[in-house]
Amino acid sequence: MTNTLPSADSIRAAREKFNQAIADHDADAIEKILAPNYHLVTGRSAQFHGVEEERVRWAETFAKDATVVYRRTPREIQVNEQWGLAEELGNWMGTYTAAGELVRASGVYAAKWQRAAPSGEWVVQAEVFTTLTCDGPPEGCVPPDPIFSALK
């Protein structure tokens, strides 16, 4: 079944489904929005690959922390209709618990979407998150590991 909404609106609707799946702690619903070769770079610079790995990661996160919620809000969506590709840029914010205290983190993200065949539904192929703020205990606001350059 082909989606009849304009592509940018379809992507916004899919993003809202993703947000709702996170709010509902529904890892299976998240999986349906991701491409099989999904790739993620987290706000702490950790990297993960594959839809099944991501479903398991979300399920484990939800099982460990009943307070976790993330929300992504698109600012801009650009679409290449001919190729079935789109870029989404936006802001994200999340809350979770660490060391018994609430943590609030936020930042920006970029997502690459691709139209799936034969359904025509948009799925997320890759997401890159950058943390810009983190308020909470040190255990909840751990910066990424340093990158050491091979150049001297």
Number of C-alpha atoms within 10 A of each C-alpha: 8 10 11 10 10 9 22 17 12 15 25 17 14 17 21 16 16 24 18 17 19 19 15 12 21 16 21 14 16 20 23 15 21 23 19 15 12 22 22 20 16 16 20 14 17 11 11 14 14 17 22 16 14 19 19 14 14 19 16 12 16 19 11 11 13 11 15 18 19 18 18 19 17 19 11 12 19 13 17 11 12 6 9 16 19 22 19 22 19 16 17 20 18 16 19 19 18 15 11 10 12 16 21 19 20 21 17 19 22 18 19 21 25 23 20 15 11 8 10 15 20 27 23 30 22 20 18 17 21 17 20 12 11 19 13 18 16 12 13 20 17 11 13 12 9 7 7 7 6 5 4 4
